[in-house]
Amino acid sequence: MAQDFKAVYFSDFPAESAKQKSLTLAFGSKTKELYEAVRDLSSEEIRLLLKADNYDDIITTAQNEDLPLNTYCLRQLKQSISQVKERQLKFSFPGIEDQTQLFDPVTVTFKGGAKEPFVRWYPYLQGYSPQFVETIIEKYAPDSKCILDPFAGTGTTAFTASNLKKKAYFCEINPVLQFIALTKIQVRQLETVHRLKLAKELLNAKQLIKKVEEFPTDYRLHYSYIETFGDSEFFNPNIYKQVLKLRTLIDEIALEKPLISDLITIAVLSALVPASKMKRAGDLRYKTVKEAKKPTPSLIETINQNLFNMSRDMQYDINGLKTTPLLITESVHSLANVPYLEIDTVVTSPPYVNGTNYFRNTKIELWFLRCLTEKNDLTRFRAEALTAGINDVTVAKTSSENHPDVEKIVSILKEHAYDSRIPRMIDGYFSEITEAFCGIRNHLINDATLAIDIGDSCYAGVHVPVDKLLSACLQDLGFVKKLSVPLRQRRSKGGMLLKQLLLVFKYRPQTPSFHAETSISQLNTGWQKFKDTLPHQQHPFTKRNWGHPLHSLCSYPGKLKPAIAHYLAKMFVPENGKVLDPFAGSGTIPFEAALQGKLSYGFELNPAAFAIASGKIQPPIEKECRVLIRTIEDFIGKNEPNKQEVLDAQEFGFNGKLVEYYDVQTLEEVLLARRYFQDHPPNNPEGLFVLASLLHILHGNRPYALSRRSHPITPYKPSGPYEYRSLIERLKAKVQRGLQKPLPQEFQPGKMFLQDATGWWPREIDQLDAVITSPPFFDSTRYYLANWLRLWFAGWSPRDFKGRPLGFVDERQKKSFDVYVPILRQARERLKQNGIVVLHLGKSSKCDMASELIRLGKKWFRSADVFDESVAHCESHGIRDKGTVTSHQYLVLY
């Protein structure tokens, strides 16, 4: 007869080795159900159910009842489990005044939901089960309508609230957990027929994963690994190579099937640590010698098993979401700057003060998601997170005045702690969590319910009663504690008995809550003057070549007029201020801000535009530019185009084929120069400046151009005679012209990021004075086609032109303006409290962009002004199709 076994640790078990100090319980076929109920419980939890801390106590009781030890233990477990299910079992914890029914211990951990559909997609060990959340809501907030989880993890609270047909908001600072939650939302929003189709496609993706070796490695991901982790080796070489290839494969899939790509990404994220040299046991660490000897799971097989499980979950999710949870802010601290949300219930589990570094624990996954690109990125993430571990303690974090009870514990820790950071950690934790709840209470209705799952801690033998200290801090904010509900017991490494509790509060401020609508005292007089006089339409700003010559570093379709950028930066960015343009294009706004001595950042997904913008805001050294040009010249002289390059030139093109644009010898030089930049991606100001200069001379209607006669902005089908034009000579001349006029003394170098504005914004983008941008106009010209030749040179293949544009906002916004949600949300978070957003938009008969964005952004911003400007004055530059825009709009949000 088959049996199952469960080992239970007892410190007084008669054995020499600590590893042997376990009582092994045997379960037969008649106790199969009981085994399933306890198999995932810890020894501490089973001892709790056995009502015995010591082995000797169990022996004595079993003998007194004249029962075999195993029989007695199984009977006691069965009785305890039955009582738990009936909510009749009570446990007494020292120091807890309020006693109430106990939750099933396993539901308050990740184990309780580990096998639940969707929960098992990613092993977030700090999470809890959906059943736990559902019980809290039904028991303590049955009439709730709007629920917030400010420390959401993978979104269990938000999804459970949605299943109960309640509005749900959540916050989560870790991009890995954000990504998982947001992807689940996308999937569960689908109608059943579409979700079943997606599940089938996910199964088919398993065959593609097996072909990963056919894909090239992702050099950007490799470089970011070196910059972030240095010489650390988290993978065996062959596994590391597979990981880099998987990144390329996923990016390829994203061109046509972005949601499938995201789901495969989750399957990979869950497989990375198991396939690595690391082990996540509390903290992420290297495997021990003994652990390393065990076979490492196959990365590909693990991913495919994950895909299978995910597909099954999607098939069984019959009901989908009842409401759509919304990521309202990443950081809980940003809630203070968000308009009133009218929350009636908060269910959450803040980070425990247990030394766990939540970002270091997910650093491999963060790297794969491209959220870590340099060594300082992890530090930046930790700076934003709640101080809950020793490594979170930094000089930059300063604590405000704490509750006297907290100060008392901190003083004791200063005397006894083995590390000076420990008392600072406790001080910082309570200071920061108090500040967080200050922001949360701004969104609560009176008598709102607050339920917090929390655990206490012990350091250097000093007990830190987190539940009591947190209750004291919250009491000063208007939270009245109603219950302390015991959940489970655990022990510290030193053997001290610790507890996990559910604290339940009601929000009852001493003075009535007043949620005032803040307002801008005034939009500066410069803005009103701008609207009245439209200075960019006056001389000398109407001149085609107004401004610094670097504005003409490379022609670019749809470029914002430099004079407009000049005035917007001047009006809305203070002296020495910081500004971001998330749709930087060729860098007009960041460059104008830089010319005024302001620190500017920009995002751009188009690799050609990225190079152009970078060339403007990161000044190169002329000598280094000349060295690079000589290197390119040497490369061209020693190589010849291969057959595939020649074939592509003959077959590829939109307004004519590539071979039609150049003389045979010039075409060879163009092909080789392109190959050089593909083999040596520019990563410094000189490389980007030279590339931008070369992009400019690719086509045009003047002698500087390498092509036959075409158009300098859009490469219309060429005409005129074929004649050899030296790439190197024209490149030298263009670079020299670009460096001829010096930058002003007050020029402040900026920084461009090759990324999607709807993705995660780098952590260094923070404390902005303004976000100023001109997103793609609705139903505007397709910039990727209007700029196809430069995009091709910057690295796009014919396949890219079919898939990559689907990821551009100008295409995505045609389906839904929701594409702007992550942009508006992150803008709110990265702005200073009095920061401002200025959007230069296009209005047409098909779409009033300002109205759409005001509606969409009302969760994060209020509208200060909308101003329409006629486009009658705009120059056509000889371009035949400029879209359907009837006027330009200036939308100001605060």
TIVEX-669938 format. One record per residue (C-alpha): residue in one letter; x, y, z. Coordinates in pm, whole numbers, plus 50000, padded with zeros to 5 digits. Layout:
REM TIVEX-669938
aXYZ/...
//
This chain:
REM TIVEX-669938
m500005000050000/a501415033949896/q502035058450176/d502865095350202/f505195109850464/k505585143550633/a508555152750854/v507985176151150/y510995192251321/f511265191451703/s514275206651875/d514145179852152/f513795150051917/p516335123252023/a518925126051749/e522505139151730/s522215158751406/a519895188451375/k518855175551033/q517655143051194/k515565159551466/s512285152751288/l509265131251361/t508105114651038/l504335109951013/a502945083150780/f499665087750590/g497835058750427/s495025057450172/k492375065050436/t494215096650546/k495055108850194/e492835139550231/l494465148350561/y497915145650401/e496885169250122/a495745194350384/v499065194950571/r501665186050307/d502655222250239/l502595234050601/s505805242550784/s506935224051096/e505955254351303/e502425253251162/i502025215751217/r503285218651576/l500635245651618/l497945221351499/l499355193651719/k499205217752015/a502725208052112/d506045226452097/n508055196852230/y508445160852120/d508315148852481/d504845164452522/i503515144252226/i505035111952357/t503515117452701/t500035125752568/a500005096252327/q501035072552608/n498375086652843/e495735080152578/d497215045652505/l497605053252135/p500495047151894/l502365079551833/n501485081751463/t497795074351525/y497615100851797/c499255127351576/l496965120651280/r493915122151502/q495025154951656/l495765169651310/k492345159151183/q490585175351478/s492575207651446/i492025210351069/s488315205151119/q488195232651380/v490135256451155/k487685250750870/e484805258651104/r486595289951224/q486315278151585/l489975273951681/k491595301051889/f495235306151978/s496595328552245/f499615349952166/p501455368552441/g500665405452439/i497585403652216/e494505417952379/d492015409652106/q491405372752034/t489295361051741/q488925332051501/l492065319751329/f492505319250952/d493615286750795/p497415291350843/v498335279850495/t496115305850324/v498125334450473/t501235323850279/f502075319449912/k501705281849963/g497975286550010/g497525298949656/a500595284449488/k498515260149285/e495705284549209/p495205294548845/f497205326048760/v498765327049110/r501225299649015/w502555318948715/y505335333848924/p506555321449267/y506235353249473/l507005338049812/q506065369450006/g502485367749876/y499295353450024/s496375334149881/p493175347249718/q491145328549983/f492845349050255/v491885381950086/e488345370250019/t487875360850384/i489155394950500/i486785413550270/e483755392050354/k484425393350728/y485565429250783/a484425449350479/p481445431350323/d479905463650190/s483115477050036/k482985491949688/c486495504949625/i489605486249747/l493255496749749/d496375475849796/p499365499549826/f501895470649841/a500355448049580/g503045423049483/t501605403049194/g498115417349252/t496305390749457/t494225416349648/a493295435349332/f492255403949145/t490235390849439/a488455424349472/s487685423249100/n486195388249134/l483915402549405/k482815429849158/k484585457849342/k486665486249202/a490335479349266/y493435501349273/f496945489649347/c500525502049383/e503685482049320/i507205495849296/n508895464549158/p508635463148774/v508765425048772/l505665422448987/q503995450948798/f504605433348470/i503085400948592/a499995418048734/l499415439848427/t499825410348189/k497295390248389/i494885419348364/q495265420047985/v494575382747962/r491625381948200/q489985411848032/l489595392147709/e486265377347611/t486165339647658/v486495331247289/h489585353247253/r491135340047574/l490715304147458/k492305313047126/l495205329347312/a495625298147528/k495945276947215/e498505300847065/l500505299047387/l500725261347355/n501915265146994/a504645288747118/k506295258747287/q507525247346947/l509095281246882/i510885280947218/k512575248547116/k514105266846818/v515775293147037/e519255283846914/e518335297146570/f518045332746707/p520925357046760/t521975368147107/d520765401847232/y523895423447255/r522115451347448/l521095426847719/h524625413047734/y526145447847771/s523665456848045/y524595424748232/i528255435148232/e527435470848334/t525095459148613/f526675427548751/g530295429948642/d532105396548676/s529305378948864/e528295346148699/f524665337448762/f524395311948481/n526465284948322/p527765297847985/n525395276847773/i522355287347980/y523425323847967/k523625321747589/q520115307047579/v518815335447796/l520235361547556/k518705343147260/l515355340947439/r515355378747474/t515765381847096/l513085355647031/i510595373147260/d511305406647094/e510685390646753/i507345376646867/a506405410647010/l506495425746660/e503255408346568/k501875393146892/p502745415347189/l500475397647440/i501885363447352/s505325379047391/d504435391447740/l503115357347844/i506255339847722/t508255365747916/i506475355648237/a507225319048164/v510905328348121/l510985349948435/s509705320748642/a512385297948495/l515455320448527/v516405314048890/p515755276248882/a518035273648575/s520755295548730/k523545290748982/m521345308949232/k518725298349486/r515905318949627/a515655308649991/g514485339550175/d517105360249991/l518585352549652/r521995336249700/y524435313049527/k523745276049571/t525885257749821/v528375231949697/k525925204349785/e523005222049619/a525055228649307/k525705191549263/k522015185049206/p520905185548839/t519865220148719/p516415220148556/s516435225248180/l515665261548105/i513715253447789/e511775224647946/t510865245848247/i509655274148024/n507515250247820/q506015235148136/n505215270448254/l503565277947920/f501485246347951/n500315255948302/m499525291448194/s497545279147895/r495475256248117/d494765284448362/m493535306548079/q491205279047959/y489695273848305/d489245311048378/i485635310548262/n484485343248416/g487455366048354/l487495399248539/k484355415148680/t486095449048704/t489485460948577/p492125467248848/l494165498848792/l497825504148877/i497345538849020/t500975545649113/e504165525249135/s505255539749468/v502865542549759/h504495575949837/s503205590049509/l499585586049622/a499865619449798/n499995636849458/v497045618549301/p493475632749297/y491015618649553/l490145581849488/e487325576449743/i488695543949890/d486565525950149/t488845495750213/v492575489250219/v493835453350225/t497595449750215/s500755433750342/p503635458750365/p507195445350348/y508135428350674/v511115442150865/n512995409850810/g516085420550621/t514785407950285/n515915429249993/y513005426649753/f514865441749457/r518015421349501/n515765390749518/t514445398249169/k517575413449015/i517935386148751/e514345391148637/l514735429048647/w517775426048422/f515915403948172/l513125429848157/r515785456348081/c515005475048402/l518645472248509/t521145486748267/e523895498648501/k525205492048850/n523445521549012/d519985510548900/l519525486149188/t520485513549432/r517935536749272/f515195510849312/r516095505049676/a515985542449738/e512325542749628/a511305511949825/l510335509850190/t513375505050414/a512815469250527/g516285453850504/i519785463050615/n520905469150258/d518045493950213/v519685517150467/t521505545450290/v522855579350387/a520485595150135/k517445583050331/t516645605650623/s513985596450878/s511465620951012/e510475621751378/n509045588451491/h506525577851753/p508055576252105/d507445538552120/v509515534251805/e512265556551940/k512435534952254/i513045503152053/v515575520951833/s517495531952142/i517625496352276/l518825483551938/k521605509451932/e522955493652249/h522675457252145/a522695454951763/y525735439251596/d525305462551296/s524725500151325/r522365498351028/i519805477751222/p518475505951444/r518555529051143/m516545503450947/i513855501651217/d513815539551247/g513515543650870/y510885516650831/f508395532351070/s509135567450951/e508525557750589/i505495535850647/t503895563550853/e504535587550567/a503015562250325/f499815559750526/c499655597550545/g499305596950168/i496875567750174/r494515584550419/n494095613650173/h492025589549964/l489935573250237/i486315579550315/n485435583150682/d485035549350858/a487095531850588/t488465497550681/l492205490950689/a493415454750709/i497165449050734/d498945415350731/i502145420950925/g504815401451113/d507125410951398/s510915407851405/c513865401051629/y517405415051603/a520305407951841/g517845392652086/v515725424252088/h512065418452003/v510605444051762/p506795442851810/v505945455951467/d502195452151520/k502165473851834/l504535499851693/l502615502651368/s499325505351557/a500765533851765/c501965552151453/l498635547951274/q496635558951575/d498155593551542/l496865594551182/g493255587551276/f493245549551248/v491455532151535/k492495495851591/k489545472251616/l491155437651606/s494445418951622/v493815385951450/p496465358651497/l497415341551173/r500405319051232/q503555314451439/r507155312951329/r510555314451497/s513495337451447/k516945323251373/g517725328051740/g514685307651845/m512405336151956/l508715329251893/l507375354051638/k503875359451510/q502055369551197/l498945390451256/l496115406951075/l495535442051213/v492115456951142/f491525494451177/k488795519551108/y489695553850975/r488105579551201/p489975612651182/q489545636651472/t488535663751227/p486265657050927/s488135647450612/f488285674950352/h489495666450006/a490195700149849/e490775703249477/t494215718549448/s494845743749173/i497645762449006/s497795797149155/q498595810248811/l499915798848480/n502865821848445/t502415854048256/g504755841347988/w502215814547890/q499405840047854/k501685862247646/f502595832347430/k498905825747358/d498225862147284/t501205868847059/l502265834646920/p505905845946909/h507035815346711/q504995829246421/q506875862346434/h510215872446285/p512955860246335/f511385827446455/t509635822046123/k512985817645947/r513505781945832/n516995780645983/w516195798346311/g518085784746610/h521315765746657/p522585747946341/l522485714346520/h518715715146483/s519575705646125/l521955677546222/c519635654246033/s516365660145853/y513395643746020/p509675642545929/g507125657646166/k509765676146368/l508455701746615/k509355737346525/p512455747146731/a510925780746822/i507955763546989/a510285740847186/h512345771447282/y509355789447433/l507875759147606/a511195751147776/k511645787647868/m508165791148018/f507695758348200/v511175747048307/p512805768648577/e516465778348572/n518615747448639/g515445726548618/k514855691748474/v512605682248183/l511655650048005/d510365645147652/p508945609547630/f508415613447252/a511705630547177/g511875623346804/s514965640646671/g515465658147007/t514105693046944/i512675698247293/p515585682947489/f518075702247275/e516345735747329/a516215729247704/a519915719847702/l520755752247521/q519065770747809/g521195752848071/k518455728648180/l518945691448233/s516975672947968/y516035636647912/g514365620147617/f512875586647517/e512795574447159/l511945540147018/n513035548546663/p516805540146643/a517455566546376/a515765593946576/f517535582046891/a520925586746725/i519955621146594/a518645633446930/s521655619247116/g523985636446870/k522435669846966/i522315667747346/q525575648747406/p528405670547267/p531115649947091/i534875655547084/e535885665346732/k539165646246742/e537385613946839/c534905619046555/r537775620746306/v539285588846452/l535955570846411/i535575582246049/r539045568845970/t538045535746130/i534925534145912/e537015542845606/d539445514845687/f536555490345735/i535055499645396/g538435496145228/k539015460945364/n535575445845309/e533005439045041/p529205436045062/n528045400045094/k525475383744868/q522595388445113/e523315425745151/v523355430144773/l520165409644732/d518345429944998/a519395462244825/q517915449444502/e514635438344656/f514005462244945/g512575497344936/f509315516744948/n509715546544713/g511895526744479/k514475500044564/l517725507644745/v519755500944429/e517895529244257/y519195555344500/y522945551544454/d525745546044211/v527105510644238/q530275520644426/t528415544544655/l525885517244733/e528705493644833/e530065519945072/v526595525845218/l526075488345274/l529465484645441/a528995515345661/r525645501045771/r527305468045855/y529995486146054/f527425503246275/q525525470546320/d528715453146429/h529825482646644/p526675498546791/p527555534246896/n527535539147272/n529325572647308/p528665608447190/e531115605846900/g529595574046759/l526065587646782/f527035621146628/v528805604846334/l525895581046279/a523405609846287/s525525629046034/l525645598845806/l521885594245831/h521435629945709/i523465625545392/l521795592745292/h519325610845066/g518455645844955/n518395670144664/r521695688244725/p525345679644655/y525895668745018/a523645638244964/l524925604044865/s521785595744669/r520495606044332/r518095635244350/s515375628344609/h513865647144905/p515905655845218/i513115646245462/t511195618345290/p513105596145043/y510825599744742/k511665578844437/p515005592844306/s515665608143969/g518655621443774/p521935605143670/y523855578943865/e527205592543981/y529745581444237/r529635601344559/s532235593144823/l530605584245153/i533705592345359/e534335626345200/r530725637545240/l530615623745595/k533755643345689/a532235675045548/k528905669645727/v530565663046064/q532755693846024/r529725715445946/g527885701246248/l530725710446483/q531435744446331/k529295765546563/p530165760746932/l527495754247191/p526775782447439/q528605782547769/e525425775047962/f524735743647758/q523775714147983/p524375679647829/g521305657347841/k520625620347805/m518585599847560/f517135565147625/l516385540647345/q513025529247479/d509275529647449/a507595557747644/t504885533147752/g507485510047914/w509215514548251/w510935547848290/p514505545748421/r514745553348793/e517155582048735/i514265600548570/d512865616748882/q512075650049045/l511225665648711/d510005701248684/a508165694248362/v507255668148105/i507055685747770/t506355665347460/s504595662947127/p503215627547090/p502305614046747/f499235631446612/f496185609446566/d495905597946203/s499175615146120/t501615604445851/r503405571745922/y506825583546031/y508435549545988/l507515549945617/a508375586645571/n511785578645717/w512275543245590/l515745547045438/r517295561045755/l515535534845965/w516925507845739/f520445521645780/a519965523546159/g519335486046167/w515805477746063/s515325447645837/p512435443045592/r510735421645861/d511025450046111/f508985472845886/k506145447545898/g506065442646274/r507815470046470/p505465498546373/l502635479846550/g504435487846876/f504625525146803/v502155547746982/d501035563646653/e499665529346552/r498545517446897/q496525548746971/k494295541246672/k492975511246867/s492805527447209/f494055558647382/d494715536547687/v498225534547548/y498815567947723/v497895554448070/p501415543148171/i502825575848035/l500475597748236/r500865576348548/q504635576848539/a504705613848455/r502715620548773/e505155600048979/r508365614448839/l507295650948859/k507905672849160/q504785680849359/n504275712849162/g505445697848833/i503575702848509/v502875684148186/v502685702747856/l501475683647549/h501675696847193/l498905678047012/g497185675446677/k493425680946650/s491515667346354/s487945660546249/k488535624546359/c489945631046705/d490205658246969/m493385645647135/a493245670647422/s489765659747528/e490745623147511/l493855628147724/i492045649647981/r489455621948020/l492075594848037/g494405613248275/k491895624948534/k493085598248780/w496465615648790/f496095651348664/r493835681248645/s493595702548335/a494975737748367/d494485749548009/v493775738747652/f494735762047370/d494125756546998/e496385771346731/s495625771046358/v498055751846136/a497625775245840/h501075789945901/c502865756345899/e505355749645619/s504845718545405/h508535713445315/g507315699844983/i505785669245150/r502585658544980/d500765641645271/k500835659245608/g497845640945760/t494395654145858/v495365678246138/t493265709946143/s494895726946442/h497585722846702/q496585719947067/y498535728847378/l497295708947676/v498625718748020/l498125694048306/y499085697248673/
//
